[in-house]
Amino acid sequence: MALYIEMDKVNETNEFVEYSFGRGECVGLIRLDKANEAIHVINECPLDQSGRWSQRAAVKLIRLWREGRLPEKTHWAS
């Protein structure tokens, strides 16, 4: 099954970065703690019944952080 998740940066400080994730207006919110790479799902995406979208958004966010870039918009596609 193909999966496409839109991700938009909504907040960034020296301590953390937050992205919305989902599709269109139906989104969740995920936070990356920059000091220890801890991921916190603030709100699950209502379209995701299984929790897989937040897992994939977390993987994408950690990869971006380790690459040294946190773009305003990104996505997960598989």
PQR file with spaces between the fields and no chain letter, atoms N, CA, C, O and H, PARSE charges and radii, in Angstrom:
ATOM       1  N    MET     1       0.836   -1.183    0.000 -0.4000 1.5000
ATOM       2  CA   MET     1       0.000    0.000    0.000 -0.0000 2.0000
ATOM       3  C    MET     1       0.882    1.249    0.000  0.5500 1.7000
ATOM       4  O    MET     1       1.785    1.370    0.828 -0.5500 1.4000
ATOM       5  N    ALA     2       0.631    2.158   -0.906 -0.4000 1.5000
ATOM       6  CA   ALA     2       1.374    3.415   -0.972 -0.0000 2.0000
ATOM       7  C    ALA     2       0.936    4.330    0.168  0.5500 1.7000
ATOM       8  O    ALA     2      -0.222    4.327    0.588 -0.5500 1.4000
ATOM       9  H    ALA     2      -0.103    2.060   -1.578  0.4000 1.0000
ATOM      10  N    LEU     3       1.887    5.104    0.649 -0.4000 1.5000
ATOM      11  CA   LEU     3       1.615    6.006    1.758 -0.0000 2.0000
ATOM      12  C    LEU     3       2.267    7.352    1.475  0.5500 1.7000
ATOM      13  O    LEU     3       3.446    7.410    1.123 -0.5500 1.4000
ATOM      14  H    LEU     3       2.828    5.106    0.309  0.4000 1.0000
ATOM      15  N    TYR     4       1.508    8.434    1.626 -0.4000 1.5000
ATOM      16  CA   TYR     4       2.025    9.783    1.423 -0.0000 2.0000
ATOM      17  C    TYR     4       1.587   10.647    2.600  0.5500 1.7000
ATOM      18  O    TYR     4       0.394   10.766    2.880 -0.5500 1.4000
ATOM      19  H    TYR     4       0.550    8.386    1.912  0.4000 1.0000
ATOM      20  N    ILE     5       2.552   11.247    3.287 -0.4000 1.5000
ATOM      21  CA   ILE     5       2.276   12.082    4.451 -0.0000 2.0000
ATOM      22  C    ILE     5       2.938   13.438    4.234  0.5500 1.7000
ATOM      23  O    ILE     5       4.150   13.513    4.030 -0.5500 1.4000
ATOM      24  H    ILE     5       3.521   11.150    3.059  0.4000 1.0000
ATOM      25  N    GLU     6       2.160   14.494    4.277 -0.4000 1.5000
ATOM      26  CA   GLU     6       2.691   15.848    4.186 -0.0000 2.0000
ATOM      27  C    GLU     6       3.184   16.278    5.564  0.5500 1.7000
ATOM      28  O    GLU     6       2.562   15.953    6.576 -0.5500 1.4000
ATOM      29  H    GLU     6       1.176   14.433    4.442  0.4000 1.0000
ATOM      30  N    MET     7       4.296   17.005    5.607 -0.4000 1.5000
ATOM      31  CA   MET     7       4.844   17.502    6.864 -0.0000 2.0000
ATOM      32  C    MET     7       5.214   18.975    6.712  0.5500 1.7000
ATOM      33  O    MET     7       5.930   19.347    5.782 -0.5500 1.4000
ATOM      34  H    MET     7       4.801   17.269    4.785  0.4000 1.0000
ATOM      35  N    ASP     8       4.725   19.810    7.626 -0.4000 1.5000
ATOM      36  CA   ASP     8       4.996   21.248    7.606 -0.0000 2.0000
ATOM      37  C    ASP     8       5.526   21.690    8.965  0.5500 1.7000
ATOM      38  O    ASP     8       4.947   21.371   10.003 -0.5500 1.4000
ATOM      39  H    ASP     8       4.143   19.507    8.382  0.4000 1.0000
ATOM      40  N    LYS     9       6.646   22.435    8.945 -0.4000 1.5000
ATOM      41  CA   LYS     9       7.187   22.957   10.202 -0.0000 2.0000
ATOM      42  C    LYS     9       6.230   24.009   10.744  0.5500 1.7000
ATOM      43  O    LYS     9       5.803   24.904   10.014 -0.5500 1.4000
ATOM      44  H    LYS     9       7.116   22.694    8.101  0.4000 1.0000
ATOM      45  N    VAL    10       5.895   23.900   12.026 -0.4000 1.5000
ATOM      46  CA   VAL    10       4.989   24.867   12.640 -0.0000 2.0000
ATOM      47  C    VAL    10       5.643   25.651   13.767  0.5500 1.7000
ATOM      48  O    VAL    10       5.166   26.725   14.134 -0.5500 1.4000
ATOM      49  H    VAL    10       6.243   23.174   12.618  0.4000 1.0000
ATOM      50  N    ASN    11       6.744   25.118   14.325 -0.4000 1.5000
ATOM      51  CA   ASN    11       7.397   25.807   15.430 -0.0000 2.0000
ATOM      52  C    ASN    11       8.820   25.283   15.571  0.5500 1.7000
ATOM      53  O    ASN    11       9.058   24.081   15.454 -0.5500 1.4000
ATOM      54  H    ASN    11       7.132   24.246   14.027  0.4000 1.0000
ATOM      55  N    GLU    12       9.766   26.184   15.822 -0.4000 1.5000
ATOM      56  CA   GLU    12      11.137   25.765   16.076 -0.0000 2.0000
ATOM      57  C    GLU    12      11.779   26.708   17.081  0.5500 1.7000
ATOM      58  O    GLU    12      11.681   27.930   16.969 -0.5500 1.4000
ATOM      59  H    GLU    12       9.574   27.161   15.917  0.4000 1.0000
ATOM      60  N    THR    13      12.443   26.106   18.072 -0.4000 1.5000
ATOM      61  CA   THR    13      13.228   26.848   19.057 -0.0000 2.0000
ATOM      62  C    THR    13      14.616   26.210   19.104  0.5500 1.7000
ATOM      63  O    THR    13      14.908   25.296   18.333 -0.5500 1.4000
ATOM      64  H    THR    13      12.523   25.113   18.164  0.4000 1.0000
ATOM      65  N    ASN    14      15.457   26.683   19.993 -0.4000 1.5000
ATOM      66  CA   ASN    14      16.766   26.049   20.182 -0.0000 2.0000
ATOM      67  C    ASN    14      16.629   24.656   20.779  0.5500 1.7000
ATOM      68  O    ASN    14      17.516   23.822   20.601 -0.5500 1.4000
ATOM      69  H    ASN    14      15.220   27.425   20.620  0.4000 1.0000
ATOM      70  N    GLU    15      15.537   24.389   21.482 -0.4000 1.5000
ATOM      71  CA   GLU    15      15.335   23.118   22.166 -0.0000 2.0000
ATOM      72  C    GLU    15      14.578   22.074   21.345  0.5500 1.7000
ATOM      73  O    GLU    15      14.843   20.880   21.483 -0.5500 1.4000
ATOM      74  H    GLU    15      14.815   25.067   21.627  0.4000 1.0000
ATOM      75  N    PHE    16      13.648   22.496   20.501 -0.4000 1.5000
ATOM      76  CA   PHE    16      12.811   21.530   19.789 -0.0000 2.0000
ATOM      77  C    PHE    16      12.334   22.084   18.458  0.5500 1.7000
ATOM      78  O    PHE    16      12.462   23.274   18.169 -0.5500 1.4000
ATOM      79  H    PHE    16      13.432   23.466   20.389  0.4000 1.0000
ATOM      80  N    VAL    17      11.776   21.174   17.651 -0.4000 1.5000
ATOM      81  CA   VAL    17      11.097   21.548   16.409 -0.0000 2.0000
ATOM      82  C    VAL    17       9.803   20.747   16.338  0.5500 1.7000
ATOM      83  O    VAL    17       9.769   19.577   16.719 -0.5500 1.4000
ATOM      84  H    VAL    17      11.672   20.208   17.885  0.4000 1.0000
ATOM      85  N    GLU    18       8.744   21.378   15.853 -0.4000 1.5000
ATOM      86  CA   GLU    18       7.451   20.713   15.711 -0.0000 2.0000
ATOM      87  C    GLU    18       6.999   20.760   14.258  0.5500 1.7000
ATOM      88  O    GLU    18       7.162   21.768   13.571 -0.5500 1.4000
ATOM      89  H    GLU    18       8.772   22.328   15.544  0.4000 1.0000
ATOM      90  N    TYR    19       6.434   19.659   13.813 -0.4000 1.5000
ATOM      91  CA   TYR    19       5.868   19.550   12.474 -0.0000 2.0000
ATOM      92  C    TYR    19       4.446   19.025   12.566  0.5500 1.7000
ATOM      93  O    TYR    19       4.141   18.150   13.376 -0.5500 1.4000
ATOM      94  H    TYR    19       6.301   18.840   14.372  0.4000 1.0000
ATOM      95  N    SER    20       3.583   19.573   11.724 -0.4000 1.5000
ATOM      96  CA   SER    20       2.286   18.938   11.517 -0.0000 2.0000
ATOM      97  C    SER    20       2.520   17.826   10.498  0.5500 1.7000
ATOM      98  O    SER    20       3.420   17.918    9.664 -0.5500 1.4000
ATOM      99  H    SER    20       3.831   20.284   11.066  0.4000 1.0000
ATOM     100  N    PHE    21       1.706   16.779   10.572 -0.4000 1.5000
ATOM     101  CA   PHE    21       1.824   15.686    9.612 -0.0000 2.0000
ATOM     102  C    PHE    21       0.441   15.128    9.329  0.5500 1.7000
ATOM     103  O    PHE    21      -0.395   15.004   10.224 -0.5500 1.4000
ATOM     104  H    PHE    21       0.975   16.704   11.250  0.4000 1.0000
ATOM     105  N    GLY    22       0.219   14.794    8.069 -0.4000 1.5000
ATOM     106  CA   GLY    22      -1.069   14.262    7.643 -0.0000 2.0000
ATOM     107  C    GLY    22      -1.336   14.650    6.203  0.5500 1.7000
ATOM     108  O    GLY    22      -0.435   14.665    5.364 -0.5500 1.4000
ATOM     109  H    GLY    22       0.898   14.894    7.342  0.4000 1.0000
ATOM     110  N    ARG    23      -2.599   14.966    5.935 -0.4000 1.5000
ATOM     111  CA   ARG    23      -2.992   15.408    4.595 -0.0000 2.0000
ATOM     112  C    ARG    23      -4.011   16.517    4.705  0.5500 1.7000
ATOM     113  O    ARG    23      -4.986   16.428    5.452 -0.5500 1.4000
ATOM     114  H    ARG    23      -3.331   14.954    6.616  0.4000 1.0000
ATOM     115  N    GLY    24      -3.761   17.564    3.941 -0.4000 1.5000
ATOM     116  CA   GLY    24      -4.699   18.684    3.914 -0.0000 2.0000
ATOM     117  C    GLY    24      -4.879   19.298    5.291  0.5500 1.7000
ATOM     118  O    GLY    24      -3.907   19.632    5.967 -0.5500 1.4000
ATOM     119  H    GLY    24      -2.969   17.636    3.334  0.4000 1.0000
ATOM     120  N    GLU    25      -6.122   19.440    5.695 -0.4000 1.5000
ATOM     121  CA   GLU    25      -6.443   20.032    6.996 -0.0000 2.0000
ATOM     122  C    GLU    25      -6.488   19.001    8.115  0.5500 1.7000
ATOM     123  O    GLU    25      -6.630   19.365    9.282 -0.5500 1.4000
ATOM     124  H    GLU    25      -6.912   19.168    5.145  0.4000 1.0000
ATOM     125  N    CYS    26      -6.371   17.748    7.785 -0.4000 1.5000
ATOM     126  CA   CYS    26      -6.457   16.663    8.767 -0.0000 2.0000
ATOM     127  C    CYS    26      -5.037   16.254    9.173  0.5500 1.7000
ATOM     128  O    CYS    26      -4.416   15.413    8.524 -0.5500 1.4000
ATOM     129  H    CYS    26      -6.256   17.453    6.836  0.4000 1.0000
ATOM     130  N    VAL    27      -4.533   16.860   10.255 -0.4000 1.5000
ATOM     131  CA   VAL    27      -3.131   16.666   10.625 -0.0000 2.0000
ATOM     132  C    VAL    27      -2.976   16.361   12.110  0.5500 1.7000
ATOM     133  O    VAL    27      -3.847   16.653   12.929 -0.5500 1.4000
ATOM     134  H    VAL    27      -5.038   17.543   10.782  0.4000 1.0000
ATOM     135  N    GLY    28      -1.834   15.764   12.419 -0.4000 1.5000
ATOM     136  CA   GLY    28      -1.383   15.584   13.787 -0.0000 2.0000
ATOM     137  C    GLY    28      -0.207   16.508   14.028  0.5500 1.7000
ATOM     138  O    GLY    28       0.145   17.307   13.161 -0.5500 1.4000
ATOM     139  H    GLY    28      -1.126   15.526   11.754  0.4000 1.0000
ATOM     140  N    LEU    29       0.407   16.406   15.206 -0.4000 1.5000
ATOM     141  CA   LEU    29       1.541   17.248   15.556 -0.0000 2.0000
ATOM     142  C    LEU    29       2.605   16.393   16.232  0.5500 1.7000
ATOM     143  O    LEU    29       2.307   15.620   17.142 -0.5500 1.4000
ATOM     144  H    LEU    29       0.121   15.757   15.911  0.4000 1.0000
ATOM     145  N    ILE    30       3.849   16.539   15.777 -0.4000 1.5000
ATOM     146  CA   ILE    30       4.968   15.771   16.304 -0.0000 2.0000
ATOM     147  C    ILE    30       6.103   16.716   16.665  0.5500 1.7000
ATOM     148  O    ILE    30       6.334   17.714   15.982 -0.5500 1.4000
ATOM     149  H    ILE    30       4.091   17.167   15.038  0.4000 1.0000
ATOM     150  N    ARG    31       6.814   16.393   17.752 -0.4000 1.5000
ATOM     151  CA   ARG    31       7.913   17.247   18.235 -0.0000 2.0000
ATOM     152  C    ARG    31       9.194   16.421   18.358  0.5500 1.7000
ATOM     153  O    ARG    31       9.173   15.278   18.815 -0.5500 1.4000
ATOM     154  H    ARG    31       6.627   15.583   18.307  0.4000 1.0000
ATOM     155  N    LEU    32      10.304   17.021   17.943 -0.4000 1.5000
ATOM     156  CA   LEU    32      11.631   16.445   18.114 -0.0000 2.0000
ATOM     157  C    LEU    32      12.402   17.289   19.120  0.5500 1.7000
ATOM     158  O    LEU    32      12.586   18.490   18.923 -0.5500 1.4000
ATOM     159  H    LEU    32      10.322   17.950   17.571  0.4000 1.0000
ATOM     160  N    ASP    33      12.854   16.653   20.200 -0.4000 1.5000
ATOM     161  CA   ASP    33      13.731   17.305   21.173 -0.0000 2.0000
ATOM     162  C    ASP    33      15.135   17.257   20.603  0.5500 1.7000
ATOM     163  O    ASP    33      15.694   16.174   20.423 -0.5500 1.4000
ATOM     164  H    ASP    33      12.705   15.677   20.360  0.4000 1.0000
ATOM     165  N    LYS    34      15.711   18.409   20.316 -0.4000 1.5000
ATOM     166  CA   LYS    34      17.003   18.476   19.636 -0.0000 2.0000
ATOM     167  C    LYS    34      18.158   17.956   20.492  0.5500 1.7000
ATOM     168  O    LYS    34      19.142   17.464   19.940 -0.5500 1.4000
ATOM     169  H    LYS    34      15.258   19.288   20.462  0.4000 1.0000
ATOM     170  N    ALA    35      18.071   18.048   21.791 -0.4000 1.5000
ATOM     171  CA   ALA    35      19.167   17.648   22.662 -0.0000 2.0000
ATOM     172  C    ALA    35      19.378   16.133   22.677  0.5500 1.7000
ATOM     173  O    ALA    35      20.515   15.664   22.729 -0.5500 1.4000
ATOM     174  H    ALA    35      17.272   18.448   22.239  0.4000 1.0000
ATOM     175  N    ASN    36      18.282   15.370   22.633 -0.4000 1.5000
ATOM     176  CA   ASN    36      18.417   13.914   22.764 -0.0000 2.0000
ATOM     177  C    ASN    36      17.685   13.115   21.686  0.5500 1.7000
ATOM     178  O    ASN    36      17.566   11.895   21.793 -0.5500 1.4000
ATOM     179  H    ASN    36      17.359   15.752   22.591  0.4000 1.0000
ATOM     180  N    GLU    37      17.202   13.788   20.663 -0.4000 1.5000
ATOM     181  CA   GLU    37      16.479   13.172   19.552 -0.0000 2.0000
ATOM     182  C    GLU    37      15.222   12.427   19.997  0.5500 1.7000
ATOM     183  O    GLU    37      14.776   11.500   19.321 -0.5500 1.4000
ATOM     184  H    GLU    37      17.299   14.779   20.577  0.4000 1.0000
ATOM     185  N    ALA    38      14.659   12.825   21.112 -0.4000 1.5000
ATOM     186  CA   ALA    38      13.408   12.214   21.576 -0.0000 2.0000
ATOM     187  C    ALA    38      12.245   12.747   20.747  0.5500 1.7000
ATOM     188  O    ALA    38      12.160   13.942   20.468 -0.5500 1.4000
ATOM     189  H    ALA    38      15.020   13.578   21.661  0.4000 1.0000
ATOM     190  N    ILE    39      11.361   11.848   20.362 -0.4000 1.5000
ATOM     191  CA   ILE    39      10.170   12.202   19.591 -0.0000 2.0000
ATOM     192  C    ILE    39       8.952   12.134   20.504  0.5500 1.7000
ATOM     193  O    ILE    39       8.792   11.195   21.284 -0.5500 1.4000
ATOM     194  H    ILE    39      11.430   10.876   20.589  0.4000 1.0000
ATOM     195  N    HIS    40       8.102   13.140   20.393 -0.4000 1.5000
ATOM     196  CA   HIS    40       6.851   13.177   21.141 -0.0000 2.0000
ATOM     197  C    HIS    40       5.719   13.446   20.154  0.5500 1.7000
ATOM     198  O    HIS    40       5.731   14.457   19.452 -0.5500 1.4000
ATOM     199  H    HIS    40       8.232   13.903   19.760  0.4000 1.0000
ATOM     200  N    VAL    41       4.757   12.555   20.102 -0.4000 1.5000
ATOM     201  CA   VAL    41       3.568   12.796   19.281 -0.0000 2.0000
ATOM     202  C    VAL    41       2.598   13.584   20.153  0.5500 1.7000
ATOM     203  O    VAL    41       2.028   13.052   21.105 -0.5500 1.4000
ATOM     204  H    VAL    41       4.747   11.734   20.673  0.4000 1.0000
ATOM     205  N    ILE    42       2.420   14.845   19.818 -0.4000 1.5000
ATOM     206  CA   ILE    42       1.540   15.718   20.587 -0.0000 2.0000
ATOM     207  C    ILE    42       0.079   15.370   20.275  0.5500 1.7000
ATOM     208  O    ILE    42      -0.746   15.241   21.180 -0.5500 1.4000
ATOM     209  H    ILE    42       2.883   15.278   19.045  0.4000 1.0000
ATOM     210  N    ASN    43      -0.223   15.222   18.993 -0.4000 1.5000
ATOM     211  CA   ASN    43      -1.564   14.831   18.529 -0.0000 2.0000
ATOM     212  C    ASN    43      -1.422   13.853   17.378  0.5500 1.7000
ATOM     213  O    ASN    43      -0.664   14.107   16.442 -0.5500 1.4000
ATOM     214  H    ASN    43       0.448   15.327   18.258  0.4000 1.0000
ATOM     215  N    GLU    44      -2.128   12.753   17.432 -0.4000 1.5000
ATOM     216  CA   GLU    44      -2.156   11.811   16.311 -0.0000 2.0000
ATOM     217  C    GLU    44      -2.976   12.418   15.172  0.5500 1.7000
ATOM     218  O    GLU    44      -3.874   13.226   15.407 -0.5500 1.4000
ATOM     219  H    GLU    44      -2.743   12.546   18.192  0.4000 1.0000
ATOM     220  N    CYS    45      -2.662   12.025   13.945 -0.4000 1.5000
ATOM     221  CA   CYS    45      -3.452   12.444   12.794 -0.0000 2.0000
ATOM     222  C    CYS    45      -4.763   11.656   12.802  0.5500 1.7000
ATOM     223  O    CYS    45      -4.728   10.427   12.867 -0.5500 1.4000
ATOM     224  H    CYS    45      -1.932   11.368   13.754  0.4000 1.0000
ATOM     225  N    PRO    46      -5.905   12.320   12.737 -0.5600 1.5000
ATOM     226  CA   PRO    46      -7.187   11.620   12.765  0.2800 2.0000
ATOM     227  C    PRO    46      -7.385   10.624   11.614  0.5500 1.7000
ATOM     228  O    PRO    46      -8.164    9.680   11.749 -0.5500 1.4000
ATOM     229  N    LEU    47      -6.698   10.820   10.497 -0.4000 1.5000
ATOM     230  CA   LEU    47      -6.833    9.890    9.376 -0.0000 2.0000
ATOM     231  C    LEU    47      -6.121    8.563    9.627  0.5500 1.7000
ATOM     232  O    LEU    47      -6.382    7.580    8.934 -0.5500 1.4000
ATOM     233  H    LEU    47      -6.065   11.587   10.388  0.4000 1.0000
ATOM     234  N    ASP    48      -5.233    8.527   10.603 -0.4000 1.5000
ATOM     235  CA   ASP    48      -4.396    7.360   10.850 -0.0000 2.0000
ATOM     236  C    ASP    48      -4.950    6.533   12.002  0.5500 1.7000
ATOM     237  O    ASP    48      -4.808    6.907   13.166 -0.5500 1.4000
ATOM     238  H    ASP    48      -5.021    9.326   11.166  0.4000 1.0000
ATOM     239  N    GLN    49      -5.566    5.439   11.685 -0.4000 1.5000
ATOM     240  CA   GLN    49      -6.150    4.570   12.705 -0.0000 2.0000
ATOM     241  C    GLN    49      -5.116    3.656   13.363  0.5500 1.7000
ATOM     242  O    GLN    49      -5.342    3.178   14.474 -0.5500 1.4000
ATOM     243  H    GLN    49      -5.682    5.135   10.739  0.4000 1.0000
ATOM     244  N    SER    50      -3.993    3.405   12.700 -0.4000 1.5000
ATOM     245  CA   SER    50      -3.025    2.423   13.187 -0.0000 2.0000
ATOM     246  C    SER    50      -1.820    3.042   13.909  0.5500 1.7000
ATOM     247  O    SER    50      -1.076    2.317   14.571 -0.5500 1.4000
ATOM     248  H    SER    50      -3.809    3.793   11.797  0.4000 1.0000
ATOM     249  N    GLY    51      -1.609    4.345   13.803 -0.4000 1.5000
ATOM     250  CA   GLY    51      -0.437    4.977   14.399 -0.0000 2.0000
ATOM     251  C    GLY    51       0.801    4.896   13.527  0.5500 1.7000
ATOM     252  O    GLY    51       1.873    5.332   13.944 -0.5500 1.4000
ATOM     253  H    GLY    51      -2.213    4.934   13.266  0.4000 1.0000
ATOM     254  N    ARG    52       0.681    4.351   12.334 -0.4000 1.5000
ATOM     255  CA   ARG    52       1.843    4.212   11.445 -0.0000 2.0000
ATOM     256  C    ARG    52       2.321    5.544   10.893  0.5500 1.7000
ATOM     257  O    ARG    52       3.514    5.716   10.643 -0.5500 1.4000
ATOM     258  H    ARG    52      -0.190    3.996   11.995  0.4000 1.0000
ATOM     259  N    TRP    53       1.415    6.481   10.701 -0.4000 1.5000
ATOM     260  CA   TRP    53       1.819    7.770   10.142 -0.0000 2.0000
ATOM     261  C    TRP    53       2.762    8.493   11.097  0.5500 1.7000
ATOM     262  O    TRP    53       3.753    9.080   10.663 -0.5500 1.4000
ATOM     263  H    TRP    53       0.445    6.341   10.904  0.4000 1.0000
ATOM     264  N    SER    54       2.462    8.456   12.392 -0.4000 1.5000
ATOM     265  CA   SER    54       3.338    9.131   13.350 -0.0000 2.0000
ATOM     266  C    SER    54       4.696    8.442   13.406  0.5500 1.7000
ATOM     267  O    SER    54       5.710    9.115   13.592 -0.5500 1.4000
ATOM     268  H    SER    54       1.657    7.980   12.745  0.4000 1.0000
ATOM     269  N    GLN    55       4.745    7.136   13.254 -0.4000 1.5000
ATOM     270  CA   GLN    55       6.018    6.417   13.222 -0.0000 2.0000
ATOM     271  C    GLN    55       6.855    6.866   12.032  0.5500 1.7000
ATOM     272  O    GLN    55       8.054    7.110   12.169 -0.5500 1.4000
ATOM     273  H    GLN    55       3.921    6.589   13.103  0.4000 1.0000
ATOM     274  N    ARG    56       6.235    6.974   10.884 -0.4000 1.5000
ATOM     275  CA   ARG    56       6.961    7.377    9.687 -0.0000 2.0000
ATOM     276  C    ARG    56       7.377    8.846    9.744  0.5500 1.7000
ATOM     277  O    ARG    56       8.470    9.203    9.304 -0.5500 1.4000
ATOM     278  H    ARG    56       5.261    6.776   10.774  0.4000 1.0000
ATOM     279  N    ALA    57       6.508    9.689   10.286 -0.4000 1.5000
ATOM     280  CA   ALA    57       6.860   11.105   10.460 -0.0000 2.0000
ATOM     281  C    ALA    57       8.051   11.226   11.414  0.5500 1.7000
ATOM     282  O    ALA    57       8.924   12.068   11.203 -0.5500 1.4000
ATOM     283  H    ALA    57       5.620    9.398   10.643  0.4000 1.0000
ATOM     284  N    ALA    58       8.096   10.407   12.443 -0.4000 1.5000
ATOM     285  CA   ALA    58       9.215   10.422   13.389 -0.0000 2.0000
ATOM     286  C    ALA    58      10.517   10.024   12.703  0.5500 1.7000
ATOM     287  O    ALA    58      11.546   10.670   12.903 -0.5500 1.4000
ATOM     288  H    ALA    58       7.387    9.722   12.614  0.4000 1.0000
ATOM     289  N    VAL    59      10.480    8.968   11.900 -0.4000 1.5000
ATOM     290  CA   VAL    59      11.674    8.532   11.167 -0.0000 2.0000
ATOM     291  C    VAL    59      12.168    9.650   10.259  0.5500 1.7000
ATOM     292  O    VAL    59      13.363    9.941   10.225 -0.5500 1.4000
ATOM     293  H    VAL    59       9.645    8.443   11.739  0.4000 1.0000
ATOM     294  N    LYS    60      11.264   10.270    9.530 -0.4000 1.5000
ATOM     295  CA   LYS    60      11.631   11.352    8.614 -0.0000 2.0000
ATOM     296  C    LYS    60      12.258   12.517    9.379  0.5500 1.7000
ATOM     297  O    LYS    60      13.269   13.075    8.953 -0.5500 1.4000
ATOM     298  H    LYS    60      10.293   10.033    9.557  0.4000 1.0000
ATOM     299  N    LEU    61      11.659   12.876   10.497 -0.4000 1.5000
ATOM     300  CA   LEU    61      12.141   14.008   11.274 -0.0000 2.0000
ATOM     301  C    LEU    61      13.544   13.743   11.836  0.5500 1.7000
ATOM     302  O    LEU    61      14.396   14.631   11.797 -0.5500 1.4000
ATOM     303  H    LEU    61      10.838   12.424   10.844  0.4000 1.0000
ATOM     304  N    ILE    62      13.789   12.570   12.342 -0.4000 1.5000
ATOM     305  CA   ILE    62      15.125   12.237   12.858 -0.0000 2.0000
ATOM     306  C    ILE    62      16.152   12.230   11.730  0.5500 1.7000
ATOM     307  O    ILE    62      17.268   12.720   11.907 -0.5500 1.4000
ATOM     308  H    ILE    62      13.097   11.849   12.374  0.4000 1.0000
ATOM     309  N    ARG    63      15.786   11.680   10.576 -0.4000 1.5000
ATOM     310  CA   ARG    63      16.711   11.692    9.425 -0.0000 2.0000
ATOM     311  C    ARG    63      17.084   13.119    9.032  0.5500 1.7000
ATOM     312  O    ARG    63      18.256   13.420    8.804 -0.5500 1.4000
ATOM     313  H    ARG    63      14.880   11.282   10.433  0.4000 1.0000
ATOM     314  N    LEU    64      16.088   13.991    8.956 -0.4000 1.5000
ATOM     315  CA   LEU    64      16.353   15.385    8.599 -0.0000 2.0000
ATOM     316  C    LEU    64      17.275   16.046    9.614  0.5500 1.7000
ATOM     317  O    LEU    64      18.217   16.746    9.242 -0.5500 1.4000
ATOM     318  H    LEU    64      15.136   13.747    9.142  0.4000 1.0000
ATOM     319  N    TRP    65      17.003   15.820   10.900 -0.4000 1.5000
ATOM     320  CA   TRP    65      17.816   16.408   11.965 -0.0000 2.0000
ATOM     321  C    TRP    65      19.268   15.951   11.850  0.5500 1.7000
ATOM     322  O    TRP    65      20.189   16.759   11.972 -0.5500 1.4000
ATOM     323  H    TRP    65      16.238   15.251   11.202  0.4000 1.0000
ATOM     324  N    ARG    66      19.469   14.670   11.618 -0.4000 1.5000
ATOM     325  CA   ARG    66      20.826   14.123   11.510 -0.0000 2.0000
ATOM     326  C    ARG    66      21.545   14.632   10.257  0.5500 1.7000
ATOM     327  O    ARG    66      22.773   14.717   10.234 -0.5500 1.4000
ATOM     328  H    ARG    66      18.721   14.014   11.519  0.4000 1.0000
ATOM     329  N    GLU    67      20.781   14.969    9.222 -0.4000 1.5000
ATOM     330  CA   GLU    67      21.359   15.552    8.007 -0.0000 2.0000
ATOM     331  C    GLU    67      21.648   17.046    8.170  0.5500 1.7000
ATOM     332  O    GLU    67      22.294   17.651    7.314 -0.5500 1.4000
ATOM     333  H    GLU    67      19.784   14.901    9.241  0.4000 1.0000
ATOM     334  N    GLY    68      21.179   17.629    9.250 -0.4000 1.5000
ATOM     335  CA   GLY    68      21.417   19.046    9.508 -0.0000 2.0000
ATOM     336  C    GLY    68      20.491   19.984    8.775  0.5500 1.7000
ATOM     337  O    GLY    68      20.843   21.132    8.506 -0.5500 1.4000
ATOM     338  H    GLY    68      20.655   17.138    9.946  0.4000 1.0000
ATOM     339  N    ARG    69      19.305   19.500    8.450 -0.4000 1.5000
ATOM     340  CA   ARG    69      18.355   20.381    7.764 -0.0000 2.0000
ATOM     341  C    ARG    69      16.942   20.127    8.287  0.5500 1.7000
ATOM     342  O    ARG    69      16.544   18.987    8.528 -0.5500 1.4000
ATOM     343  H    ARG    69      19.018   18.567    8.669  0.4000 1.0000
ATOM     344  N    LEU    70      16.208   21.201    8.452 -0.4000 1.5000
ATOM     345  CA   LEU    70      14.825   21.138    8.901 -0.0000 2.0000
ATOM     346  C    LEU    70      14.000   22.071    8.009  0.5500 1.7000
ATOM     347  O    LEU    70      13.739   23.216    8.379 -0.5500 1.4000
ATOM     348  H    LEU    70      16.532   22.127    8.256  0.4000 1.0000
ATOM     349  N    PRO    71      13.592   21.582    6.835 -0.5600 1.5000
ATOM     350  CA   PRO    71      12.891   22.441    5.873  0.2800 2.0000
ATOM     351  C    PRO    71      11.498   22.845    6.359  0.5500 1.7000
ATOM     352  O    PRO    71      10.921   22.217    7.248 -0.5500 1.4000
ATOM     353  N    GLU    72      10.989   23.889    5.762 -0.4000 1.5000
ATOM     354  CA   GLU    72       9.631   24.346    6.094 -0.0000 2.0000
ATOM     355  C    GLU    72       8.576   23.313    5.706  0.5500 1.7000
ATOM     356  O    GLU    72       7.581   23.137    6.410 -0.5500 1.4000
ATOM     357  H    GLU    72      11.457   24.399    5.040  0.4000 1.0000
ATOM     358  N    LYS    73       8.799   22.633    4.585 -0.4000 1.5000
ATOM     359  CA   LYS    73       7.876   21.603    4.098 -0.0000 2.0000
ATOM     360  C    LYS    73       8.670   20.376    3.672  0.5500 1.7000
ATOM     361  O    LYS    73       9.756   20.485    3.102 -0.5500 1.4000
ATOM     362  H    LYS    73       9.607   22.776    4.014  0.4000 1.0000
ATOM     363  N    THR    74       8.110   19.212    3.959 -0.4000 1.5000
ATOM     364  CA   THR    74       8.701   17.968    3.503 -0.0000 2.0000
ATOM     365  C    THR    74       7.576   16.925    3.427  0.5500 1.7000
ATOM     366  O    THR    74       6.406   17.262    3.610 -0.5500 1.4000
ATOM     367  H    THR    74       7.228   19.123    4.423  0.4000 1.0000
ATOM     368  N    HIS    75       7.921   15.684    3.162 -0.4000 1.5000
ATOM     369  CA   HIS    75       6.906   14.642    3.112 -0.0000 2.0000
ATOM     370  C    HIS    75       7.558   13.269    3.307  0.5500 1.7000
ATOM     371  O    HIS    75       8.773   13.108    3.197 -0.5500 1.4000
ATOM     372  H    HIS    75       8.871   15.410    3.013  0.4000 1.0000
ATOM     373  N    TRP    76       6.713   12.305    3.596 -0.4000 1.5000
ATOM     374  CA   TRP    76       7.094   10.895    3.623 -0.0000 2.0000
ATOM     375  C    TRP    76       6.311   10.227    2.511  0.5500 1.7000
ATOM     376  O    TRP    76       5.092   10.373    2.426 -0.5500 1.4000
ATOM     377  H    TRP    76       5.726   12.436    3.686  0.4000 1.0000
ATOM     378  N    ALA    77       7.006    9.501    1.664 -0.4000 1.5000
ATOM     379  CA   ALA    77       6.331    8.752    0.601 -0.0000 2.0000
ATOM     380  C    ALA    77       6.932    7.361    0.533  0.5500 1.7000
ATOM     381  O    ALA    77       8.152    7.199    0.571 -0.5500 1.4000
ATOM     382  H    ALA    77       7.996    9.382    1.733  0.4000 1.0000
ATOM     383  N    SER    78       6.081    6.368    0.433 -0.4000 1.5000
ATOM     384  CA   SER    78       6.563    4.998    0.282 -0.0000 2.0000
ATOM     385  C    SER    78       5.625    4.206   -0.613  0.5500 1.7000
ATOM     386  O    SER    78       5.861    3.024   -0.863 -0.5500 1.4000
ATOM     387  H    SER    78       5.090    6.500    0.401  0.4000 1.0000
